[in-house]
Amino acid sequence: MDSEQAGQSHSVSQDLRQLLSFLKPFKAQMVVVLLIIGTINVLAAASMWLVGKGVNKFIDKSASGADAARIVVLIAGLYVLVGIARAVVIRIREPAAMRLAMDLLRSLRITLYDKVQMLSFTYLDRLTSGQIIERATGDLNTIRSFLTATCFQAFDAIVMAAVAIGFMLSMSWQLTLAVLLPYPLICWVYSKSASQLRQLRRLVRDEVDVMTTRLTETIAGVRVVRSFGRHEQEKSRYLAVVNEIFRRVVPVVKIRSFQLVGVYSMARVWISVLLVMGGYLVIGRQMEVGYLFPFISYMMWLLWRAQMLMEVGESAQDARAALERVMALLEARPDVEDLPDAADLPPGHGQIVFENVSFAYREPPHPDADVVERMDLSLPKKGPDAVDGVSLSLRPGERVALVGPTGAGKSTIVSLLPRFYDPTQGRVLIDGQDVRHTRLASLRRDIAIVFQETFLFRGTVAENIALGRPDANREDLIKAAQQAAADEFIRDLPRGYDSEIGERGVSLSGGQRQRLAIARAILKQPRILILDDAMAAVDAKTEHRIRRQLNKLMAHRTTLIIAHRLATVRAADRVVVLRDGRVDDVGTHVELAGRNEFYRTLCQSQLEEDAAAPEASGEGTP
């Protein structure tokens, strides 16, 4: 069963272990980058220590002028060499860190993409496109940034602090202890607001999901928006979400400002105190005056590193919020997956049996629910049965039409064959084998579906037709297009089969897109063919041409047809009448028209729709 632990709270250590686990494949690269960062910090600290040493030698009255000058020149030379070495190491670090970041992001994206493709429809039906897009982009980038740039910052801060403290102790242990006194207080100021920040940042990300969904819907439906004059209304809806994001960001900024003001105020006061203490130590000959300059630099470095660690902590809250949302996808278990004993579909000719099958969809979250509630994807209670106790047997090579009013369960029944969903009761068998005990790849390889709502991918005509058989040669591809009555319009395109069709086939008409969908189903040469109102977007003349070709194709394979047009229904070997998710009657068109009043009513309604269609479009019946 799919589930999301959106509301589950994890400890910091659990989240940190989970985040660091993403770096396991890149341990070698990570070690190299961390060694480089450590080397840079040691060289930087050493250069400042050399400055102090040089000043001490310069003012050392016990040494002769010539000796002091030689020592100062030597120290200056060492300072230059250390600076050059540091620059070289920094130059090595940048490409190494960038390569690690890109490799990590690529790995995360592929992992999440694979997971989304494997999630069951019960789960995906409850996700908006914005939620998926934001997790695959914004959330993954946040995790990548934390694991590379932010973790590097943390390591840099810790190493520099350790090195600086080591040099400071060698110069004055008293002043070093004084420097470290305020840091527990700084940590306390930060920790007081850390958990609140994480919660607030999660709410911001949830609203970004909604914004992304709004934007995606508006772009995808731009023709509808413009045709209905909805530009201002859609803009207002989008602006409302943007304003909500702003409203949720304000508390984050206030807390962050409080942290910075508190830390900087304490730091500046303490620096003044340390300068006074350092002066007394120099006067009391407990510290060499030359070391006061690097000591102040080390203090500033520690302050800077403390600020960096605060930013790391802030980024960690961001990363934990992003991690919760990404892990909700990665940890979700599909309710449709290969069972341990799953086997390939056995050889056969496409016999289909539904044995007392029932199925109920899960209820979606209420659209007015709070954002956090909408993001909780744990499965809710199921709704009413969409299919209730259906028993049906299809002979190999038989053409069976499913008819019934909207909501009768036609699309649900055909969705159970390729295991888009599993029945809540009963079982579905193909050639004697329960589909739940069949490997999904094998099952779906032998089923082709032409959906009512055609979806084409950005690419060429040929690429879309060959979707189910990428290795098909051009001759077979053209033959499939001819059988789908698509070859003629394809050849009229600027580059024929190599023409780009745009996102979702936007450059084609609805009928042309539908014919390409039929062509790719024909090319797949499946054992079972499902036509989900596949002729809805084509005119009667084109439908007749396609049906003539499909009759040849359907003669050798079992076909389930969801149909509204009478011509399609009449051509079926049998007709199954569905009503409220149940089988009302089964027979030929002639038999049902003679004995079933409900079926006659459906036929009469369709005749009236067919008669009204030419009048509405201004065209006559071909």
Order of alpha helices (4+ residues) and beta strands (2+ residues): alpha-alpha-alpha-alpha-alpha-alpha-alpha-alpha-alpha-alpha-alpha-alpha-beta-alpha-beta-beta-alpha-beta-beta-alpha-beta-alpha-alpha-alpha-alpha-beta-alpha-beta-alpha-beta-beta-alpha-alpha
